[in-house]
Amino acid sequence: MMGNDAVMAHMPALILHILGGSLGILAGWIAILAAKGERWHLLFGKIFVAGMALMALAAITLASQLTSLKPMEQANIGMGLLVLYLISTSWMAVRRPPGTTGTFERFALAVVVAISATFVFWGVLAEAPGGYDGYRASFYFVAGGVAALFAAFDLRVIQKGGVEGSARIARHLGRMCTAWFIASASFFLGQQKVMPAWMHGSKVLLVLALAPLGFMLFWLVWVRIGNRFKPSAAVI
C-alpha cells in the first residue's frame, strides 16, 4: 500500500485519467447513438477522441510512476498505448482520402506489433506460478491477441493501398468501439471498489461494460449490409 504522501504526489495524473475516461465514456454513448456523419456525431466524436487520449496519456504517466511501487501497473502502460493506437488509427481512417495509405499507417503497424509482442512476452512470464505483475497469463495473451488482430488488419490495408467505402467506415467504427470498450470495462468492472457496496457485481455494470461491443457488432453488420453510408461519408 502507498502512503498518503505518495497518493497525493500522483493525484494530478489520477484526476486527469478519471476526467478523460469519464468524458470519453459519456461522449462515446452520444456519438454512437447520434446520426452518423451529422453534427452531434461529429462534435462528440471529437470529444471522445480528446477524452480517450487524455485518459490514455494520464494512465501511461501514472503507471510509469507507480510501476516500482505497486503491481498491476505495467499492463496499464500497454493498454494505454493500445488505446492511443486505436483512436489515432480510427481517426486517420476517415481523415485520410479513401484508397490511400502513408507513413502513418506503417508507423502504427510497427507500434501495434510491438504492443502485441510485449503483451505476449508478459504472458509467457505469467505462466510461472502466481502470474506476473498481478495478472494471469490469459489476460496478457488475450490483450496481445487483440493487438495482433489489429496489426493483421493494418498489414492488409497497407498491402491493398488503403480502404474505401464500407470497409473504411468499418475500420473507423471497430477501432473506436474497441477503445470505448476498454475504457468502459476498466471503469464499470475494474473500479467497482469505488462504487457503493450494493452495486458490486451488478448485472447493470456488466451490461454497461459490454455495451460498446454490442454496438460495434451492430454497426459493423449494418455498415456491411446497409446503404446508410455512402463511400465518401465523413463520420467524425
Buried (B, 14 or more C-beta within 10 A) or exposed (E): EEEEEBEEEBEEBBEBBBBBBBBBBBBBBBBBEBEBBEEEBBBBBBBBBBBBBBBBBBBBBBBBBBBEEEEEBBBBBBBBBBBBBBBBBBBBBBEBEBEEBEEEBEEBBEBBBBBBBBBBEBBBEBEEEEBBBBBEBEBBBEBBEBBBBBBBBBBEBBEEEBBBBBBBBBBBBBBBBBBBBBBBBBBBBEEBEEEEEEEEEBEEBEEBBBBBBEBBEEBBEBBEEEEEBEEEBEBB
